[in-house]
């Protein structure tokens, strides 16, 4: 995975973690759930890009 492909995946994971933390701090269950979803999407993107590397 090139750096240009890795950055969006890591950023999405970071946004998800931040949203979870904000949700926990405010007691907002919806924000926590959205944070989990964003973090999972980032991990999925990272896995997809890593799989491309293995295939080459």
CHARMM-style PDB file with segment names, atoms N, HN, CA, C and O in Angstrom:
ATOM      1  N   UNK     1       0.856  -1.162   0.000  1.00  0.00      PROA
ATOM      2  CA  UNK     1       0.000   0.000   0.000  1.00  0.00      PROA
ATOM      3  C   UNK     1       0.903   1.226   0.000  1.00  0.00      PROA
ATOM      4  O   UNK     1       1.805   1.354   0.828  1.00  0.00      PROA
ATOM      5  N   UNK     2       0.643   2.121  -0.942  1.00  0.00      PROA
ATOM      6  HN  UNK     2      -0.089   2.017  -1.615  1.00  0.00      PROA
ATOM      7  CA  UNK     2       1.427   3.340  -0.994  1.00  0.00      PROA
ATOM      8  C   UNK     2       0.953   4.314   0.071  1.00  0.00      PROA
ATOM      9  O   UNK     2      -0.140   4.176   0.621  1.00  0.00      PROA
ATOM     10  N   UNK     3       1.781   5.286   0.347  1.00  0.00      PROA
ATOM     11  HN  UNK     3       2.669   5.398  -0.100  1.00  0.00      PROA
ATOM     12  CA  UNK     3       1.446   6.260   1.378  1.00  0.00      PROA
ATOM     13  C   UNK     3       0.176   7.018   1.024  1.00  0.00      PROA
ATOM     14  O   UNK     3      -0.629   7.323   1.905  1.00  0.00      PROA
ATOM     15  N   UNK     4      -0.013   7.325  -0.253  1.00  0.00      PROA
ATOM     16  HN  UNK     4       0.641   7.077  -0.968  1.00  0.00      PROA
ATOM     17  CA  UNK     4      -1.212   8.076  -0.649  1.00  0.00      PROA
ATOM     18  C   UNK     4      -2.484   7.258  -0.439  1.00  0.00      PROA
ATOM     19  O   UNK     4      -3.558   7.837  -0.275  1.00  0.00      PROA
ATOM     20  N   UNK     5      -2.393   5.952  -0.439  1.00  0.00      PROA
ATOM     21  HN  UNK     5      -1.521   5.482  -0.572  1.00  0.00      PROA
ATOM     22  CA  UNK     5      -3.547   5.100  -0.182  1.00  0.00      PROA
ATOM     23  C   UNK     5      -3.724   4.841   1.307  1.00  0.00      PROA
ATOM     24  O   UNK     5      -4.841   4.616   1.775  1.00  0.00      PROA
ATOM     25  N   UNK     6      -2.633   4.872   2.043  1.00  0.00      PROA
ATOM     26  HN  UNK     6      -1.727   5.054   1.663  1.00  0.00      PROA
ATOM     27  CA  UNK     6      -2.666   4.570   3.467  1.00  0.00      PROA
ATOM     28  C   UNK     6      -3.234   5.730   4.288  1.00  0.00      PROA
ATOM     29  O   UNK     6      -3.925   5.512   5.283  1.00  0.00      PROA
ATOM     30  N   UNK     7      -2.944   6.937   3.876  1.00  0.00      PROA
ATOM     31  HN  UNK     7      -2.382   7.114   3.068  1.00  0.00      PROA
ATOM     32  CA  UNK     7      -3.356   8.112   4.646  1.00  0.00      PROA
ATOM     33  C   UNK     7      -4.871   8.194   4.828  1.00  0.00      PROA
ATOM     34  O   UNK     7      -5.322   8.393   5.956  1.00  0.00      PROA
ATOM     35  N   UNK     8      -5.686   8.051   3.766  1.00  0.00      PROA
ATOM     36  HN  UNK     8      -5.319   7.889   2.850  1.00  0.00      PROA
ATOM     37  CA  UNK     8      -7.136   8.137   3.991  1.00  0.00      PROA
ATOM     38  C   UNK     8      -7.666   7.058   4.936  1.00  0.00      PROA
ATOM     39  O   UNK     8      -8.574   7.313   5.727  1.00  0.00      PROA
ATOM     40  N   UNK     9      -7.106   5.867   4.854  1.00  0.00      PROA
ATOM     41  HN  UNK     9      -6.368   5.659   4.211  1.00  0.00      PROA
ATOM     42  CA  UNK     9      -7.554   4.780   5.730  1.00  0.00      PROA
ATOM     43  C   UNK     9      -7.223   5.098   7.188  1.00  0.00      PROA
ATOM     44  O   UNK     9      -8.064   4.927   8.070  1.00  0.00      PROA
ATOM     45  N   UNK    10      -6.020   5.552   7.432  1.00  0.00      PROA
ATOM     46  HN  UNK    10      -5.337   5.691   6.715  1.00  0.00      PROA
ATOM     47  CA  UNK    10      -5.620   5.896   8.803  1.00  0.00      PROA
ATOM     48  C   UNK    10      -6.404   7.105   9.312  1.00  0.00      PROA
ATOM     49  O   UNK    10      -6.772   7.162  10.486  1.00  0.00      PROA
ATOM     50  N   UNK    11      -6.658   8.067   8.427  1.00  0.00      PROA
ATOM     51  HN  UNK    11      -6.360   8.020   7.474  1.00  0.00      PROA
ATOM     52  CA  UNK    11      -7.414   9.250   8.830  1.00  0.00      PROA
ATOM     53  C   UNK    11      -8.837   8.871   9.214  1.00  0.00      PROA
ATOM     54  O   UNK    11      -9.379   9.377  10.197  1.00  0.00      PROA
ATOM     55  N   UNK    12      -9.430   7.987   8.442  1.00  0.00      PROA
ATOM     56  HN  UNK    12      -8.990   7.575   7.644  1.00  0.00      PROA
ATOM     57  CA  UNK    12     -10.792   7.551   8.738  1.00  0.00      PROA
ATOM     58  C   UNK    12     -10.846   6.829  10.087  1.00  0.00      PROA
ATOM     59  O   UNK    12     -11.799   6.994  10.848  1.00  0.00      PROA
ATOM     60  N   UNK    13      -9.832   6.039  10.371  1.00  0.00      PROA
ATOM     61  HN  UNK    13      -9.058   5.904   9.752  1.00  0.00      PROA
ATOM     62  CA  UNK    13      -9.770   5.354  11.658  1.00  0.00      PROA
ATOM     63  C   UNK    13      -9.631   6.371  12.793  1.00  0.00      PROA
ATOM     64  O   UNK    13     -10.272   6.234  13.836  1.00  0.00      PROA
ATOM     65  N   UNK    14      -8.799   7.381  12.589  1.00  0.00      PROA
ATOM     66  HN  UNK    14      -8.279   7.492  11.743  1.00  0.00      PROA
ATOM     67  CA  UNK    14      -8.594   8.401  13.624  1.00  0.00      PROA
ATOM     68  C   UNK    14      -9.876   9.196  13.877  1.00  0.00      PROA
ATOM     69  O   UNK    14     -10.206   9.500  15.024  1.00  0.00      PROA
ATOM     70  N   UNK    15     -10.594   9.529  12.809  1.00  0.00      PROA
ATOM     71  HN  UNK    15     -10.326   9.282  11.878  1.00  0.00      PROA
ATOM     72  CA  UNK    15     -11.854  10.254  12.953  1.00  0.00      PROA
ATOM     73  C   UNK    15     -12.849   9.400  13.739  1.00  0.00      PROA
ATOM     74  O   UNK    15     -13.572   9.908  14.597  1.00  0.00      PROA
ATOM     75  N   UNK    16     -12.881   8.119  13.445  1.00  0.00      PROA
ATOM     76  HN  UNK    16     -12.294   7.707  12.748  1.00  0.00      PROA
ATOM     77  CA  UNK    16     -13.774   7.218  14.157  1.00  0.00      PROA
ATOM     78  C   UNK    16     -13.459   7.144  15.638  1.00  0.00      PROA
ATOM     79  O   UNK    16     -14.357   7.172  16.479  1.00  0.00      PROA
ATOM     80  N   UNK    17     -12.176   7.050  15.948  1.00  0.00      PROA
ATOM     81  HN  UNK    17     -11.446   7.028  15.265  1.00  0.00      PROA
ATOM     82  CA  UNK    17     -11.777   6.994  17.364  1.00  0.00      PROA
ATOM     83  C   UNK    17     -12.121   8.294  18.082  1.00  0.00      PROA
ATOM     84  O   UNK    17     -12.563   8.276  19.231  1.00  0.00      PROA
ATOM     85  N   UNK    18     -11.919   9.421  17.404  1.00  0.00      PROA
ATOM     86  HN  UNK    18     -11.560   9.435  16.471  1.00  0.00      PROA
ATOM     87  CA  UNK    18     -12.246  10.711  18.006  1.00  0.00      PROA
ATOM     88  C   UNK    18     -13.751  10.835  18.237  1.00  0.00      PROA
ATOM     89  O   UNK    18     -14.183  11.344  19.272  1.00  0.00      PROA
ATOM     90  N   UNK    19     -14.545  10.372  17.278  1.00  0.00      PROA
ATOM     91  HN  UNK    19     -14.194   9.959  16.438  1.00  0.00      PROA
ATOM     92  CA  UNK    19     -15.995  10.433  17.427  1.00  0.00      PROA
ATOM     93  C   UNK    19     -16.451   9.554  18.591  1.00  0.00      PROA
ATOM     94  O   UNK    19     -17.346   9.929  19.348  1.00  0.00      PROA
ATOM     95  N   UNK    20     -15.836   8.399  18.724  1.00  0.00      PROA
ATOM     96  HN  UNK    20     -15.109   8.095  18.109  1.00  0.00      PROA
ATOM     97  CA  UNK    20     -16.182   7.521  19.847  1.00  0.00      PROA
ATOM     98  C   UNK    20     -15.866   8.199  21.172  1.00  0.00      PROA
ATOM     99  O   UNK    20     -16.669   8.160  22.105  1.00  0.00      PROA
ATOM    100  N   UNK    21     -14.703   8.815  21.251  1.00  0.00      PROA
ATOM    101  HN  UNK    21     -14.050   8.846  20.493  1.00  0.00      PROA
ATOM    102  CA  UNK    21     -14.305   9.484  22.489  1.00  0.00      PROA
ATOM    103  C   UNK    21     -15.250  10.638  22.808  1.00  0.00      PROA
ATOM    104  O   UNK    21     -15.641  10.826  23.960  1.00  0.00      PROA
ATOM    105  N   UNK    22     -15.614  11.405  21.791  1.00  0.00      PROA
ATOM    106  HN  UNK    22     -15.296  11.253  20.855  1.00  0.00      PROA
ATOM    107  CA  UNK    22     -16.535  12.519  22.009  1.00  0.00      PROA
ATOM    108  C   UNK    22     -17.904  11.994  22.441  1.00  0.00      PROA
ATOM    109  O   UNK    22     -18.552  12.571  23.314  1.00  0.00      PROA
ATOM    110  N   UNK    23     -18.329  10.914  21.831  1.00  0.00      PROA
ATOM    111  HN  UNK    23     -17.803  10.445  21.122  1.00  0.00      PROA
ATOM    112  CA  UNK    23     -19.611  10.318  22.193  1.00  0.00      PROA
ATOM    113  C   UNK    23     -19.629   9.822  23.621  1.00  0.00      PROA
ATOM    114  O   UNK    23     -20.614   9.998  24.339  1.00  0.00      PROA
ATOM    115  N   UNK    24     -18.531   9.197  24.035  1.00  0.00      PROA
ATOM    116  HN  UNK    24     -17.731   9.053  23.452  1.00  0.00      PROA
ATOM    117  CA  UNK    24     -18.447   8.714  25.417  1.00  0.00      PROA
ATOM    118  C   UNK    24     -18.449   9.881  26.400  1.00  0.00      PROA
ATOM    119  O   UNK    24     -19.076   9.815  27.458  1.00  0.00      PROA
ATOM    120  N   UNK    25     -17.739  10.949  26.039  1.00  0.00      PROA
ATOM    121  HN  UNK    25     -17.229  11.002  25.180  1.00  0.00      PROA
ATOM    122  CA  UNK    25     -17.636  12.109  26.928  1.00  0.00      PROA
ATOM    123  C   UNK    25     -18.989  12.793  27.117  1.00  0.00      PROA
ATOM    124  O   UNK    25     -19.276  13.342  28.180  1.00  0.00      PROA
ATOM    125  N   UNK    26     -19.812  12.751  26.073  1.00  0.00      PROA
ATOM    126  HN  UNK    26     -19.579  12.305  25.209  1.00  0.00      PROA
ATOM    127  CA  UNK    26     -21.104  13.441  26.142  1.00  0.00      PROA
ATOM    128  C   UNK    26     -22.269  12.494  26.397  1.00  0.00      PROA
ATOM    129  O   UNK    26     -23.400  12.935  26.598  1.00  0.00      PROA
ATOM    130  N   UNK    27     -21.992  11.194  26.390  1.00  0.00      PROA
ATOM    131  HN  UNK    27     -21.073  10.836  26.228  1.00  0.00      PROA
ATOM    132  CA  UNK    27     -23.048  10.221  26.584  1.00  0.00      PROA
ATOM    133  C   UNK    27     -23.913  10.028  25.344  1.00  0.00      PROA
ATOM    134  O   UNK    27     -25.050   9.568  25.448  1.00  0.00      PROA
ATOM    135  N   UNK    28     -23.389  10.374  24.182  1.00  0.00      PROA
ATOM    136  HN  UNK    28     -22.466  10.749  24.098  1.00  0.00      PROA
ATOM    137  CA  UNK    28     -24.133  10.311  22.926  1.00  0.00      PROA
ATOM    138  C   UNK    28     -23.885   8.952  22.263  1.00  0.00      PROA
ATOM    139  O   UNK    28     -22.855   8.750  21.620  1.00  0.00      PROA
ATOM    140  N   UNK    29     -24.817   8.041  22.421  1.00  0.00      PROA
ATOM    141  HN  UNK    29     -25.653   8.206  22.943  1.00  0.00      PROA
ATOM    142  CA  UNK    29     -24.681   6.686  21.874  1.00  0.00      PROA
ATOM    143  C   UNK    29     -24.614   6.683  20.349  1.00  0.00      PROA
ATOM    144  O   UNK    29     -23.913   5.856  19.766  1.00  0.00      PROA
ATOM    145  N   UNK    30     -25.331   7.591  19.702  1.00  0.00      PROA
ATOM    146  HN  UNK    30     -25.901   8.262  20.176  1.00  0.00      PROA
ATOM    147  CA  UNK    30     -25.330   7.673  18.242  1.00  0.00      PROA
ATOM    148  C   UNK    30     -23.936   8.037  17.739  1.00  0.00      PROA
ATOM    149  O   UNK    30     -23.452   7.455  16.768  1.00  0.00      PROA
ATOM    150  N   UNK    31     -23.304   8.980  18.384  1.00  0.00      PROA
ATOM    151  HN  UNK    31     -23.697   9.453  19.173  1.00  0.00      PROA
ATOM    152  CA  UNK    31     -21.961   9.395  17.987  1.00  0.00      PROA
ATOM    153  C   UNK    31     -20.958   8.261  18.200  1.00  0.00      PROA
ATOM    154  O   UNK    31     -20.050   8.070  17.391  1.00  0.00      PROA
ATOM    155  N   UNK    32     -21.123   7.520  19.277  1.00  0.00      PROA
ATOM    156  HN  UNK    32     -21.860   7.675  19.935  1.00  0.00      PROA
ATOM    157  CA  UNK    32     -20.255   6.363  19.524  1.00  0.00      PROA
ATOM    158  C   UNK    32     -20.407   5.350  18.393  1.00  0.00      PROA
ATOM    159  O   UNK    32     -19.417   4.828  17.880  1.00  0.00      PROA
ATOM    160  N   UNK    33     -21.639   5.080  18.012  1.00  0.00      PROA
ATOM    161  HN  UNK    33     -22.443   5.504  18.429  1.00  0.00      PROA
ATOM    162  CA  UNK    33     -21.900   4.114  16.935  1.00  0.00      PROA
ATOM    163  C   UNK    33     -21.332   4.601  15.608  1.00  0.00      PROA
ATOM    164  O   UNK    33     -20.751   3.819  14.856  1.00  0.00      PROA
ATOM    165  N   UNK    34     -21.496   5.884  15.320  1.00  0.00      PROA
ATOM    166  HN  UNK    34     -21.967   6.519  15.931  1.00  0.00      PROA
ATOM    167  CA  UNK    34     -20.931   6.432  14.078  1.00  0.00      PROA
ATOM    168  C   UNK    34     -19.413   6.344  14.103  1.00  0.00      PROA
ATOM    169  O   UNK    34     -18.787   6.099  13.072  1.00  0.00      PROA
ATOM    170  N   UNK    35     -18.827   6.539  15.258  1.00  0.00      PROA
ATOM    171  HN  UNK    35     -19.336   6.737  16.096  1.00  0.00      PROA
ATOM    172  CA  UNK    35     -17.378   6.414  15.399  1.00  0.00      PROA
ATOM    173  C   UNK    35     -16.906   4.998  15.128  1.00  0.00      PROA
ATOM    174  O   UNK    35     -15.903   4.786  14.447  1.00  0.00      PROA
ATOM    175  N   UNK    36     -17.636   4.032  15.667  1.00  0.00      PROA
ATOM    176  HN  UNK    36     -18.450   4.204  16.221  1.00  0.00      PROA
ATOM    177  CA  UNK    36     -17.300   2.624  15.406  1.00  0.00      PROA
ATOM    178  C   UNK    36     -17.378   2.328  13.913  1.00  0.00      PROA
ATOM    179  O   UNK    36     -16.514   1.647  13.360  1.00  0.00      PROA
ATOM    180  N   UNK    37     -18.419   2.844  13.265  1.00  0.00      PROA
ATOM    181  HN  UNK    37     -19.121   3.397  13.713  1.00  0.00      PROA
ATOM    182  CA  UNK    37     -18.609   2.602  11.829  1.00  0.00      PROA
ATOM    183  C   UNK    37     -17.471   3.222  11.015  1.00  0.00      PROA
ATOM    184  O   UNK    37     -16.954   2.589  10.095  1.00  0.00      PROA
ATOM    185  N   UNK    38     -17.082   4.440  11.344  1.00  0.00      PROA
ATOM    186  HN  UNK    38     -17.502   4.954  12.092  1.00  0.00      PROA
ATOM    187  CA  UNK    38     -16.005   5.104  10.617  1.00  0.00      PROA
ATOM    188  C   UNK    38     -14.682   4.370  10.819  1.00  0.00      PROA
ATOM    189  O   UNK    38     -13.911   4.201   9.875  1.00  0.00      PROA
ATOM    190  N   UNK    39     -14.427   3.942  12.035  1.00  0.00      PROA
ATOM    191  HN  UNK    39     -15.054   4.080  12.802  1.00  0.00      PROA
ATOM    192  CA  UNK    39     -13.187   3.217  12.314  1.00  0.00      PROA
ATOM    193  C   UNK    39     -13.162   1.890  11.550  1.00  0.00      PROA
ATOM    194  O   UNK    39     -12.135   1.512  10.988  1.00  0.00      PROA
ATOM    195  N   UNK    40     -14.278   1.198  11.533  1.00  0.00      PROA
ATOM    196  HN  UNK    40     -15.113   1.505  11.990  1.00  0.00      PROA
ATOM    197  CA  UNK    40     -14.359  -0.072  10.806  1.00  0.00      PROA
ATOM    198  C   UNK    40     -14.172   0.149   9.305  1.00  0.00      PROA
ATOM    199  O   UNK    40     -13.511  -0.647   8.638  1.00  0.00      PROA
ATOM    200  N   UNK    41     -14.748   1.216   8.781  1.00  0.00      PROA
ATOM    201  HN  UNK    41     -15.285   1.862   9.323  1.00  0.00      PROA
ATOM    202  CA  UNK    41     -14.588   1.520   7.361  1.00  0.00      PROA
ATOM    203  C   UNK    41     -13.121   1.789   7.037  1.00  0.00      PROA
ATOM    204  O   UNK    41     -12.629   1.371   5.989  1.00  0.00      PROA
ATOM    205  N   UNK    42     -12.429   2.479   7.923  1.00  0.00      PROA
ATOM    206  HN  UNK    42     -12.829   2.818   8.775  1.00  0.00      PROA
ATOM    207  CA  UNK    42     -11.001   2.734   7.724  1.00  0.00      PROA
ATOM    208  C   UNK    42     -10.182   1.454   7.752  1.00  0.00      PROA
ATOM    209  O   UNK    42      -9.261   1.280   6.954  1.00  0.00      PROA
ATOM    210  N   UNK    43     -10.522   0.560   8.673  1.00  0.00      PROA
ATOM    211  HN  UNK    43     -11.270   0.702   9.320  1.00  0.00      PROA
ATOM    212  CA  UNK    43      -9.811  -0.721   8.729  1.00  0.00      PROA
ATOM    213  C   UNK    43     -10.080  -1.548   7.477  1.00  0.00      PROA
ATOM    214  O   UNK    43      -9.184  -2.218   6.964  1.00  0.00      PROA
ATOM    215  N   UNK    44     -11.319  -1.497   6.989  1.00  0.00      PROA
ATOM    216  HN  UNK    44     -12.047  -0.952   7.405  1.00  0.00      PROA
ATOM    217  CA  UNK    44     -11.676  -2.231   5.780  1.00  0.00      PROA
ATOM    218  C   UNK    44     -10.906  -1.681   4.586  1.00  0.00      PROA
ATOM    219  O   UNK    44     -10.377  -2.450   3.783  1.00  0.00      PROA
ATOM    220  N   UNK    45     -10.838  -0.361   4.461  1.00  0.00      PROA
ATOM    221  HN  UNK    45     -11.267   0.264   5.113  1.00  0.00      PROA
ATOM    222  CA  UNK    45     -10.094   0.265   3.366  1.00  0.00      PROA
ATOM    223  C   UNK    45      -8.620  -0.128   3.435  1.00  0.00      PROA
ATOM    224  O   UNK    45      -8.002  -0.436   2.417  1.00  0.00      PROA
ATOM    225  N   UNK    46      -8.068  -0.112   4.641  1.00  0.00      PROA
ATOM    226  HN  UNK    46      -8.570   0.138   5.468  1.00  0.00      PROA
ATOM    227  CA  UNK    46      -6.665  -0.476   4.818  1.00  0.00      PROA
ATOM    228  C   UNK    46      -6.431  -1.935   4.415  1.00  0.00      PROA
ATOM    229  O   UNK    46      -5.437  -2.246   3.759  1.00  0.00      PROA
ATOM    230  N   UNK    47      -7.335  -2.820   4.803  1.00  0.00      PROA
ATOM    231  HN  UNK    47      -8.142  -2.568   5.336  1.00  0.00      PROA
ATOM    232  CA  UNK    47      -7.209  -4.233   4.449  1.00  0.00      PROA
ATOM    233  C   UNK    47      -7.300  -4.427   2.937  1.00  0.00      PROA
ATOM    234  O   UNK    47      -6.560  -5.226   2.363  1.00  0.00      PROA
ATOM    235  N   UNK    48      -8.205  -3.697   2.300  1.00  0.00      PROA
ATOM    236  HN  UNK    48      -8.806  -3.048   2.766  1.00  0.00      PROA
ATOM    237  CA  UNK    48      -8.370  -3.798   0.846  1.00  0.00      PROA
ATOM    238  C   UNK    48      -7.092  -3.355   0.139  1.00  0.00      PROA
ATOM    239  O   UNK    48      -6.639  -4.010  -0.801  1.00  0.00      PROA
ATOM    240  N   UNK    49      -6.526  -2.268   0.581  1.00  0.00      PROA
ATOM    241  HN  UNK    49      -6.894  -1.736   1.344  1.00  0.00      PROA
ATOM    242  CA  UNK    49      -5.294  -1.775  -0.040  1.00  0.00      PROA
ATOM    243  C   UNK    49      -4.124  -2.726   0.222  1.00  0.00      PROA
ATOM    244  O   UNK    49      -3.268  -2.912  -0.644  1.00  0.00      PROA
ATOM    245  N   UNK    50      -4.086  -3.320   1.402  1.00  0.00      PROA
ATOM    246  HN  UNK    50      -4.781  -3.169   2.105  1.00  0.00      PROA
ATOM    247  CA  UNK    50      -3.028  -4.290   1.706  1.00  0.00      PROA
ATOM    248  C   UNK    50      -3.175  -5.528   0.840  1.00  0.00      PROA
ATOM    249  O   UNK    50      -2.179  -6.112   0.414  1.00  0.00      PROA
ATOM    250  N   UNK    51      -4.405  -5.930   0.577  1.00  0.00      PROA
ATOM    251  HN  UNK    51      -5.215  -5.455   0.923  1.00  0.00      PROA
ATOM    252  CA  UNK    51      -4.642  -7.101  -0.279  1.00  0.00      PROA
ATOM    253  C   UNK    51      -4.170  -6.828  -1.703  1.00  0.00      PROA
ATOM    254  O   UNK    51      -3.697  -7.738  -2.383  1.00  0.00      PROA
ATOM    255  N   UNK    52      -4.292  -5.589  -2.156  1.00  0.00      PROA
ATOM    256  HN  UNK    52      -4.676  -4.850  -1.603  1.00  0.00      PROA
ATOM    257  CA  UNK    52      -3.794  -5.224  -3.486  1.00  0.00      PROA
ATOM    258  C   UNK    52      -2.282  -5.429  -3.539  1.00  0.00      PROA
ATOM    259  O   UNK    52      -1.748  -5.912  -4.537  1.00  0.00      PROA
ATOM    260  N   UNK    53      -1.594  -5.057  -2.454  1.00  0.00      PROA
ATOM    261  HN  UNK    53      -2.027  -4.664  -1.642  1.00  0.00      PROA
ATOM    262  CA  UNK    53      -0.138  -5.205  -2.401  1.00  0.00      PROA
ATOM    263  C   UNK    53       0.266  -6.668  -2.491  1.00  0.00      PROA
ATOM    264  O   UNK    53       1.234  -7.002  -3.174  1.00  0.00      PROA
ATOM    265  N   UNK    54      -0.458  -7.538  -1.816  1.00  0.00      PROA
ATOM    266  HN  UNK    54      -1.245  -7.267  -1.261  1.00  0.00      PROA
ATOM    267  CA  UNK    54      -0.142  -8.954  -1.800  1.00  0.00      PROA
ATOM    268  C   UNK    54      -0.350  -9.553  -3.188  1.00  0.00      PROA
ATOM    269  O   UNK    54       0.398 -10.441  -3.597  1.00  0.00      PROA
ATOM    270  N   UNK    55      -1.347  -9.079  -3.908  1.00  0.00      PROA
ATOM    271  HN  UNK    55      -1.954  -8.358  -3.576  1.00  0.00      PROA
ATOM    272  CA  UNK    55      -1.659  -9.595  -5.225  1.00  0.00      PROA
ATOM    273  C   UNK    55      -0.640  -9.241  -6.285  1.00  0.00      PROA
ATOM    274  O   UNK    55      -0.629  -9.861  -7.348  1.00  0.00      PROA
ATOM    275  N   UNK    56       0.209  -8.271  -6.035  1.00  0.00      PROA
ATOM    276  HN  UNK    56       0.199  -7.767  -5.171  1.00  0.00      PROA
ATOM    277  CA  UNK    56       1.192  -7.853  -7.048  1.00  0.00      PROA
ATOM    278  C   UNK    56       2.471  -8.571  -6.894  1.00  0.00      PROA
ATOM    279  OT1 UNK    56       3.405  -8.341  -7.661  1.00  0.00      PROA
TER     280      UNK     56
END
